[in-house]
Amino acid sequence: MATTALQRIRHNGNAAINLNWPERYISIAAGVKLSFSGIRNIFKSPFTSLLKLGAGGYLVNRGISGHCELYSQAGKLSTSPVNVNIRTAFSIDKPRPEVYAFWRQLDNLPLFMKHLDQVDVIDEKRSHWVLKLPTGVAKVSWDAEIVHDEPGYMIGWSSLPDSIIDNAGKVRFRDTEDGGTLIDVVISYQPPAGGLGASLAHVFNPLFKKLVDDDVQNLKQYMDITEKEGVIIVL
């Protein structure tokens, strides 16, 4: 068993390090504790002890090598944070100042962005966002602030420190030749640290991208409907 563990460590020596040192220390400590527990009870509970020795050896190897194959399978190939970037663009048959003004009033966004449960405006720059995760498993919330505002042309925002999901984005508004508006949206976020966050990003990124694509496309339909129905939106 010791030889096998050493072979795994040598094999992983050239593998990508995707564990940070705090997690490596925890993995080694947990592995040593689990292994000692298995050794102490080897004659009393042989089957359980062998399982503990196997799991303990894996954790020790994981911590020493700094490589976790499960994390690699989830898409985490280094100790750097996993960035999820979403970009989409579309045009709408509305004047640029009107589209900008509608978007700048952030609590309008959940009207057409169905993945947003609500956006509460706190003041001129800060707001509170509540996001519905794909498949409706849960909701997460954070506070954000406007970090760049070029009236009529661009809005840039970023989550405040210690947010559960570190995210930022910007939306640009440009004139089209026929008097409409070209909207270019970029959203970037980092899931919670560690392998769980990498796994969530790996699974949810395609779903979340589709949600964002569908939602921003809804803006065109939403503004057309409100105009036809004579709905007045206070900007």
Steps between C-alpha positions, in 0.01 A plus 500: 500500500786738584663426164176576318466833681857595410435409138193723495698787650776461238241473225328820615831682528461621144124556531352847526488635856142603561489512882595805705724444803227540768295229331813281462576528873141406587511207260825365651376542858170329422680221317742432785217499757291264286797267444584478873137423573513218246821356648366507856191299406652274235424178697171619650342621174718384208269609218433848641867543586608418146257759366641758742859414401414534133323833547776623732768410246310683227468816713869494598603452139262776395650743749865413429465512121270802495298331228139386520373301204139568595568874478666447160193318373290795619716741300727637774848455356697745713483691828369805317132588546262358242364787294169468321457752220178560311468734204202568280394775259176592328325799345170661589287742298505775762710818533821456699418759775165330565652152529782627723254681731287188537801281585655758733198474727625166631176389663361474144732208424292222664209605275669324210790309661324196642815367670490806726250480784538866592732799496454758775655842441671624817634830372637653181783246478420203726237232457401160645466208257322167548578227246302181438745219424432280196239226558369705795708317761568813708542874503812704569529871566769767513551875495648671195600847398522694176872545433472668160210697363522675166146635455344374181795275410620262772425362846759299695436331834680279751401304808618638833773321701403176681214426261409131478558519123768742385364649179528797269356608171446777252250585232572729206242682289582602144295656220406286203467638148122476509466700822483204737741386771765230505539358852819315596486321838799347682463320835785339692480318830702271724321218682587425865859382547597135490396198304131538580502844341685365197245223466210744523660722237561201274137389526316830515698709249320369186162525674570845639628627165178387333297670773687829449472474121128437519443770760678783321319404181178543698578873531409555135169320538427665834553855374292431188212368714507791745488748213206327330306471825575858597676405819691791646828417674636768729869553429 
